[in-house]
Amino acid sequence: MEIEGPVSLDLPVPGTVSTIPHSSSQATAGSGRRIQARVALLILETLRSQDRPGEILDDENVTLTLPRRLGLSDVIEAQIRRYTAEARRRRRVPEGEVLDLMRLVLRRPDADEVFFRVGELLHGPAQRPFHRRFLPRRLALARARRRTQVRLKQSFGGRVVRAAGKGFRLEADPGLLLDEEAPGEACALITGYANRVLASYLPDTPPVLHPHCRGKGDERCLWRLRGDDREDGDDAQGES
């Protein structure tokens, strides 16, 4: 992404409170929530990767030759170093810092691609242990759904998604990723993560779709497998 004029970023500063307004429901639901520093690190590293050109000369200083590429700015690089140190210590950062970074991504035309990649990286490479190869499909889908719920909750310090029926159907919890003022691109983070989880349980798994999104005016955010065309109300068994 290229931006007009000098680079000016409203990045989170340690120990400060975000000045970007939250909805009243978010302020209540996310009060005091702390998120793994690794999440913030992956957002910035993905921005850097997206904006890095395909070929760089050995002696080239990209911050000078490509100063208007957001992910290559000195400010981003400094924040990457900071979050790298925090992630190595397995520390958490205030929710407001991560929300600020997410809103920064939402300004970009490739926001959905960035968030999808962050979701994939947050999970890591899809690995299918030997014992999972013998799971019945129904059980594998249920375990993959549960794993997605638990691992996202661990990363974000609070529930992000909940079960919305049998098989692999998830509904977003109002909170971190459901900023009422933002479009639905941030939901691609969950899509990317869920795809990696499913690939760890089933071979040749159809992709996870996000057919309904609050950011696009729907009543709720819903994820399901391609080919699962049941009505949203069918088999609805939300979990606490």
C-alpha positions as CSV (number, residue, x, y, z in Angstrom):
1,M,0.0,0.0,0.0
2,E,1.3,3.4,-0.9
3,I,0.1,6.5,0.9
4,E,0.1,10.1,-0.1
5,G,2.5,12.6,1.5
6,P,4.8,11.9,4.5
7,V,4.3,8.8,6.6
8,S,2.3,9.6,9.7
9,L,1.1,6.7,11.8
10,D,-1.2,6.8,14.9
11,L,0.4,3.7,16.3
12,P,-0.2,2.6,19.9
13,V,2.3,3.8,22.5
14,P,3.0,1.7,25.6
15,G,1.1,3.0,28.7
16,T,-1.3,5.2,26.8
17,V,-5.1,4.8,26.3
18,S,-6.4,4.6,22.8
19,T,-8.1,7.8,21.6
20,I,-10.2,6.0,19.0
21,P,-13.8,5.8,20.2
22,H,-15.3,2.4,21.0
23,S,-19.0,1.6,21.0
24,S,-20.5,1.3,24.5
25,S,-21.0,-2.4,24.1
26,Q,-17.3,-2.9,23.2
27,A,-16.1,-0.7,26.0
28,T,-17.9,-2.9,28.5
29,A,-17.1,-6.3,26.9
30,G,-13.4,-5.6,26.3
31,S,-12.7,-3.7,29.5
32,G,-9.3,-4.7,30.8
33,R,-8.8,-7.4,28.2
34,R,-5.2,-8.1,27.3
35,I,-4.1,-9.8,24.1
36,Q,-1.0,-11.8,23.3
37,A,1.7,-9.6,22.0
38,R,2.2,-12.1,19.2
39,V,-1.1,-11.0,17.6
40,A,0.2,-7.4,17.3
41,L,3.5,-8.6,16.1
42,L,1.9,-10.7,13.3
43,I,-0.2,-7.8,12.2
44,L,2.8,-5.6,11.7
45,E,5.0,-8.3,10.2
46,T,2.3,-9.1,7.7
47,L,2.1,-5.4,6.7
48,R,5.8,-5.4,6.2
49,S,5.6,-8.5,4.1
50,Q,2.8,-7.1,2.0
51,D,4.6,-3.9,1.2
52,R,8.1,-5.4,0.6
53,P,9.0,-5.5,-3.1
54,G,9.7,-8.7,-4.8
55,E,13.4,-7.8,-5.3
56,I,15.7,-5.7,-3.1
57,L,19.2,-4.8,-3.9
58,D,21.8,-6.0,-1.4
59,D,22.8,-2.4,-0.4
60,E,19.3,-0.9,-0.8
61,N,17.7,1.0,2.2
62,V,14.0,0.4,1.5
63,T,13.0,3.1,4.1
64,L,14.7,5.6,1.8
65,T,13.9,4.2,-1.7
66,L,10.3,3.3,-0.8
67,P,9.4,5.7,1.9
68,R,5.7,5.8,1.2
69,R,5.1,2.1,1.7
70,L,3.5,1.9,5.1
71,G,4.9,-1.5,6.1
72,L,8.4,-0.5,5.4
73,S,8.4,2.7,7.5
74,D,10.8,3.2,10.4
75,V,7.9,3.5,12.8
76,I,6.6,0.0,11.8
77,E,10.1,-1.4,12.1
78,A,10.5,0.0,15.6
79,Q,7.1,-1.4,16.7
80,I,8.0,-4.8,15.3
81,R,11.2,-4.9,17.5
82,R,9.1,-3.9,20.5
83,Y,6.5,-6.6,20.0
84,T,9.1,-9.2,19.1
85,A,10.6,-8.7,22.6
86,E,7.2,-8.8,24.2
87,A,6.2,-12.0,22.3
88,R,9.4,-13.8,23.3
89,R,8.5,-13.2,26.9
90,R,5.0,-14.4,26.2
91,R,3.6,-11.1,27.4
92,R,0.2,-9.5,26.7
93,V,-0.6,-6.0,25.6
94,P,-3.7,-3.9,26.2
95,E,-6.7,-4.5,23.9
96,G,-6.6,-0.9,22.7
97,E,-3.2,-1.3,21.2
98,V,-4.3,-4.2,19.0
99,L,-7.5,-2.4,18.1
100,D,-5.5,0.6,16.9
101,L,-3.4,-1.7,14.7
102,M,-6.5,-3.4,13.3
103,R,-8.0,0.0,12.4
104,L,-4.7,0.9,10.7
105,V,-5.0,-2.2,8.5
106,L,-8.7,-1.3,7.7
107,R,-7.5,1.8,5.9
108,R,-5.9,-0.4,3.3
109,P,-7.5,-1.8,0.1
110,D,-5.9,-5.2,0.9
111,A,-7.2,-5.3,4.5
112,D,-9.0,-8.6,4.0
113,E,-5.9,-10.2,2.6
114,V,-3.8,-8.9,5.4
115,F,-6.2,-10.2,8.1
116,F,-6.6,-13.6,6.4
117,R,-2.8,-14.0,6.4
118,V,-2.6,-12.9,10.1
119,G,-5.1,-15.6,11.0
120,E,-3.1,-18.3,9.2
121,L,0.1,-17.2,10.9
122,L,-1.5,-17.0,14.3
123,H,-2.4,-20.7,14.0
124,G,0.8,-21.7,12.3
125,P,1.4,-24.5,9.8
126,A,-1.4,-27.1,9.5
127,Q,-0.3,-30.3,11.0
128,R,-2.4,-33.5,11.1
129,P,-1.1,-35.8,13.8
130,F,-1.4,-39.5,13.1
131,H,-4.2,-40.1,15.7
132,R,-6.5,-37.6,14.0
133,R,-6.5,-39.5,10.8
134,F,-8.9,-42.1,12.3
135,L,-11.4,-39.6,13.6
136,P,-14.9,-39.8,12.1
137,R,-15.7,-36.7,10.1
138,R,-18.4,-35.6,12.5
139,L,-16.1,-35.8,15.5
140,A,-13.2,-34.2,13.7
141,L,-15.4,-31.2,12.8
142,A,-16.6,-30.8,16.4
143,R,-13.1,-30.9,17.7
144,A,-11.9,-28.5,15.1
145,R,-14.7,-26.1,16.0
146,R,-13.8,-26.4,19.7
147,R,-10.1,-25.9,19.1
148,T,-10.9,-22.7,17.1
149,Q,-12.9,-21.4,20.0
150,V,-10.4,-22.2,22.7
151,R,-7.3,-21.1,20.9
152,L,-8.7,-17.7,19.8
153,K,-9.9,-17.1,23.3
154,Q,-6.4,-17.8,24.6
155,S,-4.8,-15.4,22.0
156,F,-7.3,-12.5,22.5
157,G,-8.0,-12.8,26.2
158,G,-11.7,-13.4,25.9
159,R,-14.2,-15.3,23.8
160,V,-14.1,-14.4,20.1
161,V,-16.4,-17.1,18.6
162,R,-19.0,-19.5,19.8
163,A,-20.6,-22.6,18.3
164,A,-23.6,-21.9,16.1
165,G,-24.8,-25.5,15.4
166,K,-23.5,-28.9,14.6
167,G,-20.5,-29.5,12.3
168,F,-18.3,-26.5,11.8
169,R,-20.5,-23.5,12.3
170,L,-19.2,-20.5,14.4
171,E,-20.7,-17.2,15.4
172,A,-18.7,-14.2,16.5
173,D,-19.1,-12.9,20.0
174,P,-19.7,-9.2,20.1
175,G,-16.4,-7.6,21.1
176,L,-12.9,-7.3,19.7
177,L,-13.4,-8.1,16.0
178,L,-16.9,-6.6,15.7
179,D,-16.2,-2.9,15.7
180,E,-19.6,-1.3,14.7
181,E,-17.8,1.5,12.8
182,A,-15.7,-0.8,10.7
183,P,-16.4,-3.0,7.6
184,G,-16.1,-6.8,7.8
185,E,-12.6,-7.2,6.5
186,A,-11.2,-7.9,10.0
187,C,-13.4,-11.0,10.2
188,A,-11.0,-12.5,7.6
189,L,-8.6,-13.2,10.5
190,I,-11.0,-15.7,11.9
191,T,-11.5,-17.2,8.4
192,G,-7.8,-17.7,7.9
193,Y,-7.4,-19.2,11.4
194,A,-10.3,-21.6,11.0
195,N,-9.1,-22.8,7.6
196,R,-5.7,-23.8,9.2
197,V,-7.5,-25.5,12.1
198,L,-9.6,-27.6,9.8
199,A,-6.7,-28.5,7.6
200,S,-5.1,-30.0,10.8
201,Y,-8.1,-32.3,11.3
202,L,-9.4,-33.3,7.8
203,P,-7.8,-33.9,4.4
204,D,-9.2,-32.0,1.4
205,T,-11.4,-29.9,3.7
206,P,-13.7,-27.4,1.9
207,P,-12.8,-23.8,2.7
208,V,-14.5,-21.9,5.5
209,L,-16.9,-19.2,4.3
210,H,-18.1,-16.1,6.0
211,P,-21.6,-15.6,4.4
212,H,-23.0,-13.3,7.1
213,C,-21.2,-10.4,8.6
214,R,-22.4,-7.6,11.0
215,G,-19.9,-5.3,9.4
216,K,-21.9,-5.6,6.2
217,G,-25.2,-5.1,7.8
218,D,-26.2,-8.6,8.7
219,E,-27.6,-9.4,12.2
220,R,-24.6,-11.6,13.1
221,C,-21.2,-12.9,11.9
222,L,-21.3,-16.5,10.8
223,W,-18.6,-18.9,9.6
224,R,-19.4,-22.3,8.0
225,L,-18.0,-24.8,5.6
226,R,-18.6,-24.5,1.9
227,G,-21.5,-26.9,1.0
228,D,-23.1,-26.5,4.4
229,D,-26.2,-24.7,3.1
230,R,-28.6,-25.1,6.1
231,E,-30.5,-22.1,7.2
232,D,-28.9,-20.2,9.9
233,G,-31.5,-21.3,12.4
234,D,-31.1,-25.0,11.8
235,D,-29.4,-27.0,14.5
236,A,-28.6,-23.8,16.3
237,Q,-26.9,-24.9,19.6
238,G,-24.8,-22.1,20.8
239,E,-22.3,-23.0,23.6
240,S,-21.5,-20.9,26.6
